[in-house]
Amino acid sequence: MSELKFDGLPGVRFSALAFDVDSGERVFAHNENDELDTASMGKVFLLHTALQMYKDGTLDLEERLHRRPSERVDESGIWYLMEQDDLSIFDVALLIGAFSDNFATNVLIRRVGLENVADQVEKLGYRNSGLHDFLRWPRPAKAPRTLSTGTAAELSDFMARHAKDEFWDESTNEVFRRWLGAGADTSMVASAFDLDPLAHYNYQRDVWVWNKTGTNGTIRADAGIVMTPTRRVAYAVFANWEPGTDRVVDVMPIMRQAGNAIHRFL
């Protein structure tokens, strides 16, 4: 198992795990059961719940959702720059997978319901991961402390189960994978593979990656699947540090080293 210095940065906490999807062999592990803040990572559970509702017949991916001014959140995403006020649920979910779109996230949460997301996470068997709130800032009194939390063990397991088509038929699982496969953020663990960030839902130099990231001023999080034609690895690497400090330039090289360890394993 690869030895990475996840404990080498004072003031930074890591939760990390990577393993072979089919054999279970570990690539690296560090405090994988520690629950950390994961910023937008919890949006994967919103996407999963939307697809489960589609399979249950309580949601139509072609249903159109109309955005409301109160749901607008800038920063990550592109819908707030667009003129179109309504989109299909499929396209709203695609914006979340591709650009972690905050506006789209709030619109989809209104339709899906945070309580349904929480129920689905519980049914998945996860106790220390979840999406806790919609996007808003500043957070008012009594609001959830943070958008989402998670452990590397649970999020890497979630990705592995999607890779193995465990939840639904292959075509429905492929919808989920394509939403994440459109993700434009390859700056963290995925940076080790030097992908085209805007078009990488395919093999590039015999490596295929789909993932979801989470980012804010004190968080970097990345979880997904890395495949070659013969092997596949599920991974999750989360980093937290104290407010008022900027540790991005320290954390990002560790993220890339984690990707390098996966690359060597494959």
Backbone torsions as a table, in degrees:
resi	resn	phi	psi	omega
1	MET	NA	137.7	-176.1
2	SER	-65.4	141.6	178.1
3	GLU	-102.3	105.5	177.6
4	LEU	-111.7	145.4	-174.2
5	LYS	-89.8	65.1	178.1
6	PHE	-68.5	-20.1	180.0
7	ASP	-100.4	17.7	-175.6
8	GLY	-93.9	2.7	-179.7
9	LEU	-115.5	102.2	178.3
10	PRO	-56.3	134.3	178.4
11	GLY	86.4	0.9	178.8
12	VAL	-119.9	129.8	175.9
13	ARG	-104.7	134.4	176.3
14	PHE	-117.6	145.6	163.3
15	SER	-126.7	123.4	-171.8
16	ALA	-147.9	141.7	175.2
17	LEU	-158.8	137.5	171.6
18	ALA	-141.8	138.2	-177.9
19	PHE	-152.3	156.1	175.7
20	ASP	-67.8	123.6	-175.8
21	VAL	-59.9	-34.9	-172.3
22	ASP	-95.4	-34.8	-178.9
23	SER	-99.5	-21.1	-176.3
24	GLY	84.3	-4.7	-179.4
25	GLU	-60.6	133.1	-177.6
26	ARG	-85.0	140.1	174.2
27	VAL	-91.6	-46.4	173.1
28	PHE	-157.6	159.8	177.5
29	ALA	-154.8	138.9	176.7
30	HIS	-156.1	114.9	178.0
31	ASN	44.7	45.0	-172.1
32	GLU	-67.0	-16.8	179.4
33	ASN	-98.8	2.6	177.4
34	ASP	-75.1	134.1	178.9
35	GLU	-88.4	119.0	-179.8
36	LEU	-118.9	161.4	170.5
37	ASP	-70.3	138.3	-173.2
38	THR	-127.8	12.7	176.4
39	ALA	51.4	-122.9	-173.8
40	SER	-79.2	-1.6	-178.6
41	MET	-56.5	-36.2	-177.7
42	GLY	-63.6	-12.7	177.6
43	LYS	-62.9	-21.2	177.7
44	VAL	-62.5	-31.6	179.0
45	PHE	-72.9	-30.6	173.7
46	LEU	-64.8	-45.5	178.8
47	LEU	-63.4	-43.0	178.8
48	HIS	-61.1	-43.8	-178.4
49	THR	-65.7	-39.0	177.1
50	ALA	-59.5	-42.1	179.0
51	LEU	-69.2	-36.1	177.1
52	GLN	-64.7	-40.0	176.9
53	MET	-65.0	-36.9	175.2
54	TYR	-60.8	-45.4	179.6
55	LYS	-66.9	-30.8	179.5
56	ASP	-80.0	-9.9	-179.8
57	GLY	84.9	14.1	-179.1
58	THR	-103.7	5.0	179.9
59	LEU	-154.2	139.0	178.2
60	ASP	-111.8	124.6	-178.4
61	LEU	-64.2	-18.6	177.7
62	GLU	-88.8	-8.2	177.1
63	GLU	-59.5	138.0	-178.1
64	ARG	-97.6	136.7	179.0
65	LEU	-112.1	133.5	-179.9
66	HIS	-101.2	125.3	-177.8
67	ARG	-75.8	152.9	179.1
68	ARG	-116.1	146.4	179.3
69	PRO	-55.8	-34.6	-178.3
70	SER	-67.5	-16.5	-178.3
71	GLU	-93.7	-3.5	-176.5
72	ARG	-68.7	128.8	171.7
73	VAL	-137.0	129.0	-177.9
74	ASP	-83.3	-140.9	-178.5
75	GLU	61.4	-120.1	-172.1
76	SER	-69.3	140.0	179.5
77	GLY	113.2	172.7	-179.0
78	ILE	-130.1	-10.2	-175.6
79	TRP	-62.3	-33.7	-179.5
80	TYR	-65.9	-15.0	176.5
81	LEU	-94.0	-9.0	-173.8
82	MET	-94.1	153.5	177.9
83	GLU	-80.5	-30.1	-173.7
84	GLN	-65.2	124.2	-176.9
85	ASP	-90.8	-18.0	179.8
86	ASP	-132.8	143.7	179.9
87	LEU	-140.1	158.2	172.8
88	SER	-67.7	156.2	176.5
89	ILE	-58.2	-38.6	177.9
90	PHE	-56.8	-47.1	-177.3
91	ASP	-71.5	-34.5	175.0
92	VAL	-60.7	-45.0	178.8
93	ALA	-65.1	-36.9	178.1
94	LEU	-62.4	-40.8	177.1
95	LEU	-61.5	-35.6	178.2
96	ILE	-68.6	-45.4	179.7
97	GLY	-66.8	-39.0	-175.0
98	ALA	-79.2	-43.1	-171.7
99	PHE	-127.5	11.7	-176.6
100	SER	50.3	42.6	-169.5
101	ASP	-62.0	117.7	-177.3
102	ASN	-70.3	-42.3	178.1
103	PHE	-59.8	-47.9	179.7
104	ALA	-62.3	-37.3	179.4
105	THR	-61.4	-46.6	-179.7
106	ASN	-63.7	-38.6	178.9
107	VAL	-65.3	-43.8	-178.9
108	LEU	-69.9	-35.3	176.1
109	ILE	-60.2	-40.9	178.1
110	ARG	-58.2	-39.3	-178.2
111	ARG	-78.4	-41.7	-174.4
112	VAL	-82.4	-43.6	-179.1
113	GLY	93.1	126.6	179.0
114	LEU	-61.9	-32.3	179.7
115	GLU	-66.0	-34.8	176.9
116	ASN	-70.1	-36.0	176.0
117	VAL	-63.3	-46.2	179.9
118	ALA	-61.1	-41.4	178.5
119	ASP	-63.0	-40.4	-178.6
120	GLN	-67.8	-40.3	177.7
121	VAL	-61.6	-40.2	177.6
122	GLU	-63.8	-42.0	178.6
123	LYS	-64.5	-30.4	176.6
124	LEU	-69.5	-16.5	178.5
125	GLY	95.2	12.6	-177.6
126	TYR	-97.3	133.2	-175.4
127	ARG	-112.8	-15.8	-174.2
128	ASN	-127.0	23.6	178.0
129	SER	-138.3	150.3	176.8
130	GLY	168.4	167.9	173.0
131	LEU	-102.9	119.9	-168.1
132	HIS	-104.8	-14.5	-172.7
133	ASP	-159.7	169.9	168.6
134	PHE	-89.3	174.0	-177.8
135	LEU	-78.8	122.8	175.5
136	ARG	-159.7	149.1	179.5
137	TRP	-156.7	132.3	-2.1
138	PRO	-74.7	161.5	179.3
139	ARG	-78.7	126.6	-179.7
140	PRO	-73.2	168.6	177.3
141	ALA	-57.7	140.6	177.9
142	LYS	73.2	0.4	172.9
143	ALA	-74.5	157.5	174.7
144	PRO	-52.7	143.5	-175.4
145	ARG	-62.6	-33.8	-173.5
146	THR	-148.1	160.4	-176.3
147	LEU	-65.0	-48.2	-179.0
148	SER	-153.2	157.6	174.3
149	THR	-134.4	164.4	178.1
150	GLY	-174.9	165.6	172.8
151	THR	-113.3	151.4	178.0
152	ALA	-63.0	-33.9	179.8
153	ALA	-62.7	-46.2	-176.3
154	GLU	-73.4	-41.3	-177.8
155	LEU	-71.6	-36.3	176.1
156	SER	-68.3	-36.1	175.3
157	ASP	-63.0	-43.0	178.4
158	PHE	-58.4	-45.3	179.2
159	MET	-64.8	-41.3	179.6
160	ALA	-62.3	-40.6	-179.6
161	ARG	-65.9	-36.4	174.4
162	HIS	-67.7	-38.0	179.1
163	ALA	-63.2	-31.0	-177.6
164	LYS	-92.0	9.1	-179.5
165	ASP	56.4	38.7	-175.1
166	GLU	-73.9	-29.2	-168.3
167	PHE	-86.9	-44.5	-175.0
168	TRP	-139.5	-168.5	173.7
169	ASP	-67.8	162.9	-173.7
170	GLU	-60.0	-38.7	-176.9
171	SER	-66.5	-36.3	178.3
172	THR	-72.5	-42.3	174.7
173	ASN	-59.8	-33.7	-179.8
174	GLU	-65.9	-31.5	175.1
175	VAL	-60.3	-47.4	178.5
176	PHE	-59.7	-46.5	-177.8
177	ARG	-64.7	-36.1	178.8
178	ARG	-70.5	-36.2	174.6
179	TRP	-58.0	-47.9	179.3
180	LEU	-73.8	-31.8	-179.7
181	GLY	-64.7	-19.0	176.2
182	ALA	-82.2	-3.9	-175.5
183	GLY	-55.6	128.8	-175.7
184	ALA	-92.3	-3.2	-178.7
185	ASP	-97.7	101.0	175.3
186	THR	-115.6	32.2	-171.6
187	SER	-85.6	-12.2	-171.7
188	MET	-106.3	-115.6	178.5
189	VAL	-57.2	-41.5	-177.1
190	ALA	-66.9	-13.3	-179.9
191	SER	-63.8	-22.6	-178.7
192	ALA	-65.8	-16.9	-174.3
193	PHE	-102.0	0.2	174.6
194	ASP	48.7	51.9	-178.5
195	LEU	-81.6	160.7	165.7
196	ASP	-73.2	111.4	-172.9
197	PRO	-65.3	-20.6	-177.3
198	LEU	-98.9	-5.4	-178.2
199	ALA	-159.9	86.0	-178.2
200	HIS	-138.4	26.0	174.4
201	TYR	-87.0	62.1	-179.0
202	ASN	-172.3	174.5	175.9
203	TYR	-76.9	129.5	172.3
204	GLN	-126.6	114.8	-172.1
205	ARG	53.2	43.6	176.5
206	ASP	66.6	20.5	176.4
207	VAL	-128.0	135.7	179.9
208	TRP	-127.6	129.1	-176.9
209	VAL	-129.5	134.6	162.3
210	TRP	-132.4	139.2	-169.7
211	ASN	-158.0	172.0	172.2
212	LYS	-135.5	141.4	179.9
213	THR	-120.6	165.7	174.4
214	GLY	-140.7	137.4	-173.3
215	THR	-146.0	133.0	158.4
216	ASN	-152.8	-165.3	-171.9
217	GLY	-65.7	-17.4	-179.2
218	THR	-129.1	15.8	-174.3
219	ILE	-140.2	137.7	161.9
220	ARG	-132.9	131.4	-178.1
221	ALA	-143.5	138.4	179.9
222	ASP	-147.4	130.7	177.1
223	ALA	-145.4	143.4	179.8
224	GLY	176.0	-156.8	-179.4
225	ILE	-127.7	135.3	171.6
226	VAL	-118.7	128.8	-176.5
227	MET	-128.6	148.7	160.3
228	THR	-113.4	178.8	176.9
229	PRO	-62.3	-13.8	-175.4
230	THR	-122.7	-17.8	-177.1
231	ARG	-139.6	160.0	176.7
232	ARG	-146.9	139.9	-177.0
233	VAL	-122.8	132.2	170.4
234	ALA	-96.3	140.0	-177.6
235	TYR	-144.7	156.8	168.9
236	ALA	-151.8	129.9	177.3
237	VAL	-134.9	119.3	-178.9
238	PHE	-122.0	141.7	176.5
239	ALA	-134.0	134.7	175.4
240	ASN	-127.3	147.2	172.7
241	TRP	-145.9	173.5	-170.7
242	GLU	-73.1	143.4	173.5
243	PRO	-58.1	147.8	179.5
244	GLY	87.1	-2.4	176.1
245	THR	-119.6	150.3	178.9
246	ASP	-115.2	105.1	-176.8
247	ARG	-113.2	13.1	-175.8
248	VAL	-58.1	-46.1	-176.3
249	VAL	-68.4	-19.2	175.2
250	ASP	-84.4	-37.9	-173.7
251	VAL	-78.1	-39.4	-173.1
252	MET	-60.4	-38.7	175.7
253	PRO	-62.4	-34.1	176.7
254	ILE	-65.8	-39.9	176.4
255	MET	-58.5	-46.4	-179.8
256	ARG	-65.2	-38.6	177.2
257	GLN	-60.7	-36.3	176.0
258	ALA	-62.4	-42.2	176.1
259	GLY	-63.2	-39.1	177.5
260	ASN	-62.7	-38.7	178.3
261	ALA	-63.5	-40.6	176.2
262	ILE	-64.0	-42.4	-179.6
263	HIS	-60.4	-43.7	178.7
264	ARG	-64.2	-40.1	-179.9
265	PHE	-62.3	-40.5	-178.8
266	LEU	-72.0	NA	NA
